[in-house]
Structures are given as structure tokens and as C-alpha cells.
Amino acid sequence: MLAVIVGILFISAGLGRLVWDKIAAAIDDRPVARIVEALKIAPGQKIADVGSSDGPFIFPLAEQTGKTGVVYAVDINPKALQKVERLTHKREVGNVRAILAAEADPKIPEPVDLVFISATLHHIKDRPAYLRTLRRYLKSAGRIAVIDPIDRWPPFHGRMKYTLDELDGWMQEAGYRRVEKHDFVPHCFFVIYEVGQ
């Protein structure tokens, strides 16, 4: 009897996760083109999409930075990165590189102009330390853009929640200053920081 109950709970949890993933995909109303435009990417820039998965920003970022730039799709999930590599090959995009990161280190292979983190920072356990680590992967005038929920958190994310005030504090301690804040991403904050001078 216990095995049956455990089996039902396991199946229910799996179905719940599957249903939430489908709902999340349907309600992901991040305006990708407008976000990429707000990043003001110049041709030739190097960008790291940290926590990219096989997500919606990789190829629009690659288009903006052009053939002379590069986008590093950075993730800890090797299966997502394999999909990025397949899509890169299929679309014949020559400026996207998949980077397998560690949980506490993005392992970006060279200094970049922009680190872009969308719907990811809340998954990182020691956010202040991670943001300090990112500094060594940025060029001297580098920027970090962060998008994360304000109020519409997925199920089971209660312990991952943080506020914009907390983020500002962590960023300041890590040596960054906020230079832009955008309010057009539904239910999310979208802020850009640069290395403090």
C-alpha cells in the first residue's frame, strides 16, 4: 500500500511539474525584442547569457552583436546546451558558443561587454558571491542586466525570492552601480548595472 501511495505522489509531482512548465511557457510574456533593444548592443560586442538554457534570448542577442561579436550561452544543464548547439548548427549561426558552467562559476572563456541574466539569478544559492565572481568576467566598462520576478513567482520558489533592494545592495557591495531600470517587463524588474568607476 505504501508503495502505491509513493508511486501516486511521484506521478502527481511529475505531472504537476510538467503542467507548470507548460503554463510557464504559455505565460512567459517577456517582450524579447524590446528587452534586446534596451540592452543597446553594439556590433562586435561579447555577451554572456547566463542561465540561457535553450531560451529565447540567445539568437536575438547574436543577431545584434553580429558576425564580429559572440554570445556565450552559459548554463549548468548540458542537455540544454546540446540543444543550443543543434539550433546553432541548424540556423547556421556562427557567433554562439555553448559554455557548461559550474553552479558557483559561469566559466565564461574571456571578458565580456555584457552579462545578461534573465529568470536565473533567483536559482543561484549564494547570489552576493556569484555577483562578485562575475566581475572577473567583465571588461572594464562591462555591464550586467538582470531580469527576475517581482510578484509572479512559480510554485516551489518561495525560498528563492528576493527584492530589487536586496539586489541593489549585493551589486553595490560587488562594485557595480545601477544605471538603468525598465518597467516594461510584466511582473518583473529589469535593471542594468555597470562596473563602478
Secondary structure as UniProt FT lines:
FT   HELIX           2..27
FT   HELIX           32..38
FT   TURN            39..40
FT   TURN            43..44
FT   STRAND          46..50
FT   TURN            53..54
FT   TURN            56..57
FT   HELIX           58..65
FT   TURN            67..68
FT   STRAND          70..75
FT   HELIX           78..91
FT   STRAND          96..100
FT   TURN            103..104
FT   STRAND          112..118
FT   HELIX           121..123
FT   HELIX           127..134
FT   HELIX           135..137
FT   STRAND          138..149
FT   TURN            155..156
FT   HELIX           158..160
FT   HELIX           164..173
FT   TURN            174..175
FT   STRAND          176..182
FT   TURN            186..187
FT   STRAND          188..195
//
